[in-house]
Structure formats: C-alpha cells, structure tokens
Amino acid sequence: MQQRGSHPELATVLRTGPFHLALRTALQARGLALHRVQQHLAQRGIHVGVTSLSYWQQGRRRPERPESLRAVRALEEVLDLPAHSLTRLLGPRQALAAGSAAVATRPYRDLISPASAMDELLAELPGPRDTGLHTVTHIERIRLGPDRQLLRRDSQHALRAHRDGIDRYLAIYQGDPGCDVQRVAIRAEENCRPGRIRRDQASQLVVAELLLDRRLRTGETHLLSYGFDDAPSPAPTHEYVRGFNSGAGQYVLQVTFHPDALPVRCHRFASRAPGAIPFESEELTLDGHGCVHLVAGGLAPCLLGVGWDWE
C-alpha cells in the first residue's frame, strides 16, 4: 500500500472534491477492489454492499444514512487517508431537487454581525427576506492590492428559484473596520441591473438589489454576474468570508494577492456564525501566480472563507 500523501492527484482531489471523485481516486491509488473494501469494512462491523460502494464512487448515490456515514469514516482508515478527508467533502445533507420549495434557509442576520444592522437595512428594502433563490454554482474572485487591502470582488452565479415570481437577488458586502461604505461601488455586469442600495457606515455593510430581467418560476435557473469595488480600510485585510443563508450546490473562491504583498500562510475555514469557532480548517498553498482557492459542494447555511497571515 502506498504511503499517505504520496499520490499527487489524490492529495489534490481530497482537497477540492467532489466526494465521489475523491473516493474513486483513493481506491485507484490504494489498488483495492470493491469486494476487498467491503471485507475490510465488515471486519469493522460495518456492512455495505459492493453495489452501494460502486454507486458512491460513480456519484450515482450519496452516503447520507448514519450507517453510511459511519462507513465513510471507516473508509478513511481502510484507504489510509487523513481523518475527515472524505466526510468533509460530503458536507451537511441537502435536499435541493429542482422545483422543490423545501430549501433549508437561515435569516441573513444569522450571518452578519451586528445582526441588528442587517435587520435595519433589509427593513428599508420591502419584500420577502428570503429572495426565493438558492445557489447552483457560485464562482467568486477576490483581489488584494500592494497595500494588503481588499480592492475588488467579482461574483458569477448560477441560481435556481424555489418559488414563483422571483425577480431580484440581494448582494451583501461587509467591508473591513474603517471601510468607507459610501465609496464602495457596485457593478451589475451580466443579466441584472442595479436596484435600491442601502449602506450602514457603523457596520461597514452594503446591501444592493440586483434586478433580474424577468420573473422566474419555480425550478427555473438564472445566470448573473456582479461585483464590488472596495474603498480600502486603513488596516490590512486578513480574511475573506462568504455567508450562505441557504443551501449551495458548489462554491469556488479564488483569492489573488499582489506580487509585492504575499502572505506567509493561508487557510480555509468554515463556521456556523460570526465569531464562532470554525468547525473546519485546512491549510492552503499559494500557487505560482500568488493565488489560493477553495472548492466546496453541498453546503448547508454557513460561513465559509479564506484567512491569511502577513508575517
């Protein structure tokens, strides 16, 4: 059996997912047939059929029952993988079938501190607090300048409506302490146009309506692109956090640092609420272009981000 971490492709896919590809790559790297894996699990008192294992590695089914999740944890041991390397790729259980109205959501205020500031801004934008959309795919790019400050955020969304009549998306931005939110610019770039914009200087919050060009029906999808140009705060930026108030299919975040201001270390993290201890953390490595990225799938409502140290 190969030693842990000696297979470059495996190390990459364990970091980026998705789960089924990570499992399949681990099986190939370790050279274990499914019937042998089944035997190893049985020796640990866990009974999973070869068909189920095959479906998991093909992405045709997803382990969700308690016994299946126990099997995934055991697979990490059987395949000589780091603890939690497979289970974290599963994420919380989701049920986001197209056209389903049963989408797990949390209020925006749960993801912003102070929550009262979020409440006040949303009160100035009449309409349902739940905009009726959830993310299918979201690609986000963050760029920092030579002064170690966040300059620009670009987002591309594929969204799906979970009720009829959806015609807007709410984009929320919170700058670093000291950010002048009156100078933060909002760019509505593709398949949307700017609507009402509300700002709160004390909490560095900006909430912007992005109006769609049609009303979506349940299950329909929509693509849009938008961005924020920040007014840098006096202090260097140390992290970027994205809040998800409803379930998300796949999220990709890339952080690009200026070549004259590269951090000494970076990590990804996930938490349940602002200021909460992360339930997930992992070191990230800068590439040759001064970038780090994360890829996450099957997200429940949470906060997900990248942090870095300058020295």
C-alpha positions in Angstrom: 0.0 0.0 0.0 1.3 3.5 -0.9 2.1 5.9 1.9 -0.3 8.6 2.8 0.2 11.7 0.7 2.4 10.0 -1.9 -0.1 10.3 -4.7 -0.3 13.9 -6.0 -3.7 13.6 -7.8 -5.2 12.1 -4.6 -3.9 14.9 -2.4 -5.5 17.4 -4.8 -8.9 15.8 -5.1 -9.1 15.2 -1.4 -8.8 19.0 -1.0 -11.1 20.0 -3.8 -13.6 17.2 -4.1 -16.2 16.2 -5.1 -16.7 13.3 -2.8 -17.3 10.6 -5.5 -14.1 11.6 -7.4 -12.1 11.6 -4.2 -13.3 8.1 -3.2 -12.7 6.7 -6.7 -9.2 8.2 -6.8 -8.4 6.8 -3.4 -9.5 3.4 -4.4 -7.3 3.5 -7.5 -4.3 4.9 -5.6 -4.5 2.1 -3.0 -5.2 -0.6 -5.5 -8.2 -2.1 -3.6 -11.1 -3.8 -5.4 -14.5 -3.0 -4.0 -15.1 -6.5 -2.7 -11.8 -6.2 -0.7 -13.0 -2.8 0.7 -16.3 -4.5 1.6 -14.4 -7.2 3.5 -12.3 -4.6 5.4 -15.5 -2.7 6.4 -17.2 -6.0 7.5 -14.2 -6.7 9.8 -15.0 -3.4 11.5 -18.6 -4.4 11.9 -19.9 -2.2 9.1 -21.9 -3.8 6.3 -22.1 -2.0 3.0 -22.9 -3.7 -0.3 -20.5 -3.6 -3.3 -23.2 -2.0 -5.3 -23.5 0.9 -2.9 -19.8 1.4 -2.9 -19.8 1.4 -6.6 -22.6 4.0 -6.8 -20.8 6.2 -4.3 -17.6 6.3 -6.4 -19.6 7.0 -9.5 -21.6 9.8 -7.9 -24.9 8.0 -8.6 -25.7 7.9 -4.9 -24.6 9.8 -1.9 -24.0 8.3 1.6 -26.4 10.0 3.9 -27.8 7.5 6.4 -26.0 7.2 9.8 -24.7 3.7 8.9 -23.4 5.0 5.6 -21.6 8.0 7.2 -20.0 5.5 9.6 -18.8 3.6 6.6 -17.3 6.7 5.1 -15.3 7.4 8.3 -14.1 3.8 8.3 -13.1 4.1 4.6 -10.7 6.9 5.6 -8.9 4.3 7.8 -9.1 1.5 5.3 -7.7 3.7 2.5 -5.1 5.2 4.7 -6.5 8.7 4.3 -6.3 11.7 6.7 -9.2 11.8 9.3 -12.3 13.6 8.0 -10.8 14.0 4.4 -13.8 12.2 2.9 -16.5 13.1 5.4 -15.9 16.8 5.0 -16.4 16.5 1.2 -20.0 15.3 1.9 -21.0 18.4 3.8 -24.3 18.5 5.6 -27.2 16.6 4.0 -29.0 18.6 1.3 -32.3 18.1 -0.5 -32.3 20.6 -3.2 -34.2 18.9 -6.1 -35.2 21.2 -8.9 -38.6 22.6 -8.3 -38.6 21.8 -4.6 -39.8 24.5 -2.2 -38.2 22.8 0.8 -34.9 24.6 0.8 -33.0 25.0 4.1 -32.5 28.7 4.8 -31.3 30.9 7.6 -32.0 34.6 8.1 -29.3 36.9 6.7 -29.0 38.3 10.2 -27.5 35.0 11.4 -24.5 35.5 9.1 -23.8 39.2 9.8 -22.5 41.0 12.9 -24.1 43.0 14.2 -27.4 41.4 13.2 -29.4 44.5 14.1 -27.7 46.4 11.3 -28.7 43.8 8.8 -32.3 43.9 10.1 -32.4 47.7 9.6 -31.1 47.6 6.1 -33.4 44.9 5.0 -36.3 46.8 6.5 -35.6 49.6 4.0 -36.0 47.1 1.1 -39.6 45.9 1.2 -40.1 42.3 0.0 -39.6 38.8 1.4 -36.4 38.4 3.4 -35.9 35.1 1.6 -35.4 36.1 -2.0 -36.5 32.7 -3.2 -33.2 31.7 -4.8 -30.5 29.2 -4.0 -27.1 28.8 -5.5 -26.4 26.1 -8.0 -22.8 27.3 -8.7 -21.0 30.4 -7.5 -17.5 31.4 -8.6 -16.1 34.3 -6.7 -12.7 36.1 -7.2 -11.1 38.4 -4.6 -8.2 40.6 -5.4 -5.9 42.4 -2.9 -3.6 45.3 -3.7 0.1 46.1 -2.8 -1.0 47.7 0.5 -2.5 44.3 1.6 -6.1 45.6 1.3 -9.0 44.1 -0.5 -9.7 46.0 -3.7 -12.2 44.1 -5.7 -14.7 41.3 -5.5 -16.3 39.6 -8.6 -19.1 37.0 -8.5 -20.7 34.8 -11.1 -23.8 32.9 -10.0 -26.0 30.2 -11.4 -29.2 30.5 -9.4 -32.4 28.4 -9.2 -35.8 29.7 -8.0 -37.7 27.7 -5.4 -40.9 29.7 -5.7 -42.7 31.6 -8.5 -42.3 35.3 -9.2 -38.7 35.8 -8.3 -37.2 39.0 -9.9 -34.4 40.1 -7.7 -31.2 39.0 -5.9 -29.7 40.6 -2.8 -26.0 41.2 -2.9 -24.4 41.8 0.5 -21.0 43.2 1.2 -19.3 44.0 4.5 -16.0 45.8 4.4 -13.2 45.7 6.9 -13.3 48.0 10.0 -12.7 51.6 8.9 -14.0 51.0 5.3 -15.9 54.0 3.9 -19.1 52.3 2.6 -20.1 55.4 0.8 -17.2 54.8 -1.6 -17.9 51.1 -2.2 -19.0 50.8 -5.8 -21.5 48.1 -7.0 -21.2 46.7 -10.5 -24.2 44.9 -12.1 -22.5 43.3 -15.0 -24.4 40.5 -16.7 -28.1 39.6 -16.7 -29.1 42.0 -13.9 -29.3 45.7 -13.3 -28.9 47.7 -10.0 -31.9 48.4 -7.9 -32.0 50.0 -4.5 -28.8 50.2 -2.5 -28.6 50.7 1.3 -25.5 51.4 3.4 -24.6 51.4 7.0 -21.3 53.0 7.9 -21.1 51.8 11.5 -21.2 48.2 10.5 -19.5 48.6 7.1 -22.5 47.0 5.4 -23.8 47.4 1.9 -26.9 45.7 0.6 -27.7 46.0 -3.1 -30.7 44.8 -5.0 -29.9 43.2 -8.4 -33.0 43.2 -10.5 -33.5 40.4 -13.0 -34.8 40.9 -16.5 -37.8 38.5 -15.9 -39.8 36.8 -13.2 -38.6 33.3 -12.6 -40.9 30.4 -12.0 -40.2 27.6 -9.5 -37.2 25.5 -10.7 -36.0 28.0 -13.3 -32.4 29.0 -13.4 -30.7 32.3 -14.0 -27.1 33.4 -14.5 -25.8 36.7 -13.3 -22.5 38.5 -12.6 -21.8 41.4 -10.4 -19.0 42.9 -8.3 -18.0 45.3 -5.6 -15.0 47.7 -5.7 -13.9 48.4 -2.2 -12.7 51.7 -0.6 -9.7 50.3 1.3 -9.7 50.5 5.1 -6.7 51.8 7.0 -5.6 48.3 8.1 -4.5 45.3 6.1 -7.1 42.7 5.2 -6.7 39.3 7.0 -9.6 37.2 5.6 -12.5 37.0 3.3 -15.7 35.3 4.4 -18.8 34.4 2.4 -22.1 33.8 4.1 -24.6 31.3 2.7 -28.1 31.8 4.1 -29.5 28.9 2.0 -28.0 25.7 0.7 -25.5 25.9 -2.1 -24.5 23.4 -4.8 -20.9 24.3 -5.5 -18.8 27.3 -4.4 -15.4 28.3 -5.8 -13.4 31.1 -4.2 -10.1 32.4 -5.5 -8.0 35.0 -3.6 -5.3 36.8 -5.6 -2.5 38.6 -3.8 -0.4 41.4 -5.3 3.1 40.0 -6.1 4.7 42.7 -3.8 2.5 41.6 -0.9 2.3 37.9 -0.5 1.1 36.3 2.8 3.3 33.8 4.7 0.5 31.3 5.2 -3.2 30.8 4.2 -6.0 28.6 5.4 -9.7 27.9 4.6 -12.3 27.6 7.3 -16.0 27.2 7.9 -18.1 28.3 10.8 -21.8 28.4 11.9 -22.0 32.1 12.9 -19.8 35.2 13.0 -17.2 34.8 15.8 -17.9 31.1 16.2 -15.0 28.6 16.4 -14.6 27.1 13.0 -15.8 23.5 12.6 -13.5 23.0 9.7 -10.0 24.4 8.9 -7.3 23.4 6.4 -4.0 24.9 5.2 -3.8 26.3 1.7 -0.8 26.7 -0.5 -0.1 29.7 -2.7 0.4 28.9 -6.4 2.9 30.4 -8.7 0.5 33.3 -9.5 0.0 34.4 -6.0 -3.4 32.8 -5.7 -5.1 30.4 -3.3 -8.5 28.9 -3.9 -11.1 26.6 -2.3 -13.8 24.4 -3.8 -16.8 23.4 -1.7 -20.0 21.5 -2.6 -23.3 20.5 -0.9 -23.1 23.4 1.5 -25.7 24.0 4.2 -26.2 27.5 5.5 -22.8 28.6 6.9 -19.9 31.0 6.8 -17.0 29.9 4.5 -13.8 31.7 3.9 -10.1 32.0 3.5 -7.8 33.6 6.1 -4.1 34.5 5.8 -1.1 35.8 7.9 1.2 38.5 6.6 4.0 37.7 9.0 
